[in-house]
Amino acid sequence: RPIVFRPYRGLLAFQSEHSRFFFGRDAEIAEIEKDLQALSAQGKPRLLFVAGASGTGKSSLVLAGAVPRLLASNPSLVVLRMRPGPSPLRTLDQTLCGISAGQSGLLVIDQFEELFSQTSLQADRTVFVRRLWALAKAPLPGLQILITLRVDYIGRCGELLLDQDGTRLDQVAYDETHRVFVAQLSPKGLTDAIELPARKVGLSLQPGLTERMLAEVGQEPGALPLLQDALDVLWQR
């Protein structure tokens, strides 16, 4: 049994190095790629939200799905990653040290809701998002900014002004040119997420096991991490 290759991630997000085991989100990956290209081509701020409920796999979609696809089409792209945490401005400055002037970059800000749950000062939040907005509007090549956000925090984005014109962050998050909504996986997507990683390591599921898992999961919101955890435990044993 190929112990070295862990096809399921349990309760952990898929990362770029796990992209070959990531299945079920082809449509969303294509939408992210298309929307980022459109923002650049139309001269709009290159900032895109990937929003969805907790447990829909937003981080995995971006890190194991969209990022490898974008790198495949542009190998010189510099990928930078951060989470806001309690000191988003300091973290942003440290992250931007990884790119030089004139390089084409992708800044991934994962779990953007930390800006509200961990950053205590409203002034720090405002300065942070204004800085992001300015980076997204800078001349090309510049940065593309990809943000994952729990959908129940979009309303909080209305607290933050991006510029002197009164543009609020929730206006951007709700604008379909600047956001991709991530729904619960479809039955077909769930089937692929169950079966295809196993095939990658030369294994197959007992007949009827996938259907039983889908029946157990049903339409329960946030069931994807639980399903991944069960699959990981089954594989380990």
Salt bridges, closest charged atoms under 4 A:
GLU28 OE2 - ARG25 NH1 2.95
GLU33 OE1 - ARG69 NH1 3.55
ASP93 OD1 - ARG131 NH1 2.85
GLU114 OE2 - ARG83 NH2 2.34
ASP152 OD2 - ARG150 NH2 2.66
GLU159 OE2 - ARG156 NE 2.49
ASP192 OD2 - LYS188 NZ 2.70
GLU195 OE1 - ARG199 NH2 3.61
ASP232 OD2 - ARG6 NH2 2.55
